[in-house]
């Protein structure tokens, strides 16, 4: 009897998880599948990203940085800012680039944003770019935030039809000068860790 109950419970759990998976992130997305490390394998379902075989031997501040020769380009995506300008990942080559996925509803995002601005101001003269993409944030909400807190880098809002299975904000993608994803991180980065990663990528020729 216990065996039968156990089998039923497991079956119901599997069906529930399958249904949730179909609802959240099983569709094709414009940013993932990124060819980058899983930020936390326990939190990143395989359906969310395609993980390749590579040597994970570069670790900075506990964050995995994909080796240069193993890194792959981000899947192309295009978003638009509130004034209609395009943020096109095809144009990212030539600079170390941060794609910062945030939300006006996310306290972690809002707390980290001043550090993103500081990094932009510090490194942009050295060939560094930042692009913000506001998730689950209406256009009006984004406009109101930017009116109160002007940001020096472009920001786009995610339309409802854009299917991006990001389960945390902030999420940070860091691309090298070749446009390849070197870091894919859920949650805020420590200041020292961000600095070390950016210094490393900016120094690459």
C-alpha positions as CSV (number, residue, x, y, z in Angstrom):
1,X,0.0,0.0,0.0
2,X,2.8,2.4,0.9
3,X,4.5,1.6,-2.4
4,X,1.3,2.5,-4.3
5,X,0.9,5.8,-2.5
6,X,4.5,6.7,-3.1
7,X,4.2,6.0,-6.8
8,X,1.1,8.1,-7.0
9,X,2.7,11.0,-5.1
10,X,5.8,10.9,-7.4
11,X,3.6,10.8,-10.5
12,X,1.6,13.8,-9.4
13,X,4.7,15.7,-8.6
14,X,6.3,14.9,-11.9
15,X,3.1,16.0,-13.8
16,X,3.0,19.2,-11.8
17,X,6.6,20.1,-12.5
18,X,6.1,19.2,-16.2
19,X,3.1,21.6,-16.4
20,X,5.0,24.4,-14.6
21,X,8.0,23.8,-16.9
22,X,5.7,24.2,-20.0
23,X,4.3,27.4,-18.5
24,X,7.6,28.9,-17.4
25,X,10.4,28.9,-19.8
26,X,10.0,25.9,-22.1
27,X,9.5,28.0,-25.1
28,X,12.3,29.4,-27.3
29,X,13.7,32.6,-25.8
30,X,15.5,35.5,-27.3
31,X,18.3,35.6,-24.7
32,X,18.8,32.1,-23.3
33,X,19.6,29.5,-24.4
34,X,22.9,31.4,-23.8
35,X,26.0,29.3,-24.3
36,X,27.3,30.1,-20.8
37,X,27.7,28.5,-17.4
38,X,24.7,27.8,-15.3
39,X,24.7,30.4,-12.5
40,X,23.5,27.8,-10.0
41,X,22.7,24.4,-11.4
42,X,20.1,23.7,-8.7
43,X,18.2,26.9,-9.7
44,X,18.7,26.7,-13.5
45,X,16.6,23.9,-15.2
46,X,18.1,22.4,-18.2
47,X,15.2,23.6,-20.3
48,X,16.3,27.2,-19.6
49,X,19.7,27.0,-21.2
50,X,22.0,24.8,-23.2
51,X,25.1,23.8,-21.3
52,X,28.1,22.8,-23.3
53,X,31.2,20.8,-22.2
54,X,33.9,23.2,-21.2
55,X,36.6,23.5,-18.5
56,X,35.3,25.5,-15.6
57,X,38.7,26.5,-14.3
58,X,38.3,30.3,-14.1
59,X,36.5,31.3,-10.9
60,X,36.5,34.9,-9.7
61,X,34.8,35.6,-6.3
62,X,32.9,32.4,-6.6
63,X,31.5,33.3,-10.0
64,X,32.3,31.0,-13.0
65,X,33.9,32.8,-16.0
66,X,33.9,30.7,-19.2
67,X,37.4,30.3,-20.6
68,X,37.9,32.5,-23.7
69,X,38.4,29.6,-26.1
70,X,35.3,27.8,-24.8
71,X,32.9,30.8,-24.8
72,X,30.1,31.0,-27.4
73,X,28.2,34.0,-28.7
74,X,24.9,35.0,-27.2
75,X,21.7,34.2,-29.2
76,X,20.7,37.3,-31.1
77,X,18.1,39.5,-29.6
78,X,16.7,42.9,-30.3
79,X,14.9,45.2,-27.9
80,X,13.8,48.8,-28.2
81,X,14.1,51.7,-25.8
82,X,11.2,54.0,-25.0
83,X,12.4,56.4,-27.7
84,X,12.4,53.6,-30.3
85,X,16.2,53.0,-30.5
86,X,17.2,49.4,-31.0
87,X,19.4,47.4,-28.6
88,X,20.7,44.7,-31.0
89,X,23.1,42.1,-29.6
90,X,24.7,41.8,-33.1
91,X,26.4,45.2,-32.5
92,X,28.0,44.2,-29.2
93,X,31.4,43.1,-30.6
94,X,34.4,45.3,-30.0
95,X,33.5,46.1,-26.4
96,X,33.1,44.3,-23.1
97,X,29.4,44.4,-22.6
98,X,27.1,43.9,-19.7
99,X,23.4,43.1,-20.4
100,X,21.7,43.8,-17.1
101,X,18.3,42.3,-16.7
102,X,16.5,44.1,-13.9
103,X,13.1,45.2,-12.8
104,X,11.6,48.3,-11.2
105,X,9.9,45.9,-8.8
106,X,13.1,44.2,-7.7
107,X,14.8,45.6,-4.6
108,X,18.0,43.7,-5.4
109,X,18.1,45.3,-8.8
110,X,17.5,48.8,-7.5
111,X,20.1,48.4,-4.8
112,X,22.7,47.2,-7.3
113,X,21.9,49.8,-10.0
114,X,24.2,52.5,-8.6
115,X,27.1,50.0,-8.8
116,X,26.2,49.3,-12.5
117,X,26.2,53.0,-13.1
118,X,29.6,53.4,-11.3
119,X,31.1,50.6,-13.4
120,X,29.8,52.2,-16.6
121,X,31.2,55.6,-15.7
122,X,34.5,54.1,-14.7
123,X,35.1,51.7,-17.6
124,X,33.2,53.2,-20.6
125,X,36.3,55.1,-21.8
126,X,38.1,51.8,-22.0
127,X,35.6,50.2,-24.4
128,X,32.8,49.1,-22.0
129,X,29.1,49.2,-22.6
130,X,26.0,48.5,-20.5
131,X,22.5,47.7,-21.8
132,X,19.6,47.4,-19.4
133,X,16.5,45.4,-20.1
134,X,13.7,45.9,-17.6
135,X,11.7,42.7,-17.0
136,X,8.1,42.7,-15.9
137,X,8.1,46.4,-16.0
138,X,5.5,48.4,-18.0
139,X,6.8,51.1,-20.3
140,X,5.2,53.8,-18.1
141,X,6.8,52.4,-15.0
142,X,10.2,52.4,-16.7
143,X,9.7,55.9,-17.9
144,X,8.8,57.1,-14.4
145,X,11.8,55.4,-12.9
146,X,14.2,56.9,-15.5
147,X,12.7,60.3,-14.9
148,X,13.5,60.1,-11.2
149,X,16.8,58.2,-11.7
150,X,18.4,59.0,-15.1
151,X,20.7,56.2,-16.2
152,X,23.7,56.9,-18.5
153,X,23.2,53.8,-20.6
154,X,20.4,52.6,-22.8
155,X,17.4,50.8,-21.2
156,X,14.7,48.8,-22.9
157,X,11.5,47.3,-21.5
158,X,10.5,43.7,-22.2
159,X,7.2,43.5,-24.0
160,X,4.7,40.9,-22.9
161,X,5.2,38.9,-26.0
162,X,8.9,38.6,-25.4
163,X,9.6,35.2,-23.9
164,X,12.6,35.3,-21.6
165,X,12.7,32.6,-19.0
166,X,14.6,34.5,-16.4
167,X,13.6,33.5,-12.9
168,X,15.5,36.1,-10.9
169,X,16.2,39.8,-11.2
170,X,18.8,41.0,-11.4
171,X,20.5,38.7,-13.9
172,X,23.8,39.8,-15.4
173,X,25.3,38.7,-18.6
174,X,28.9,39.7,-19.4
175,X,30.2,39.4,-22.9
176,X,33.8,39.8,-24.0
177,X,35.0,41.9,-26.9
178,X,34.2,39.1,-29.4
179,X,30.6,39.1,-28.3
180,X,30.9,35.8,-26.5
181,X,29.1,35.2,-23.1
182,X,31.7,34.8,-20.4
183,X,29.5,35.2,-17.3
184,X,25.8,34.5,-16.7
185,X,24.9,35.3,-13.1
186,X,21.6,35.3,-11.1
187,X,21.5,37.9,-8.3
188,X,23.7,40.8,-7.5
189,X,27.4,40.6,-8.0
190,X,29.8,41.7,-5.3
191,X,31.6,44.9,-6.1
192,X,35.1,43.4,-6.0
193,X,34.0,40.4,-8.1
194,X,32.5,42.6,-10.8
195,X,35.7,44.7,-10.8
196,X,38.0,41.7,-11.2
197,X,35.9,40.2,-14.0
198,X,35.7,43.5,-15.9
199,X,39.4,44.2,-15.5
200,X,40.2,40.7,-16.8
201,X,38.0,41.0,-19.8
202,X,39.1,44.5,-20.7
203,X,42.7,43.4,-20.6
204,X,42.1,40.7,-23.1
205,X,43.4,41.5,-26.6
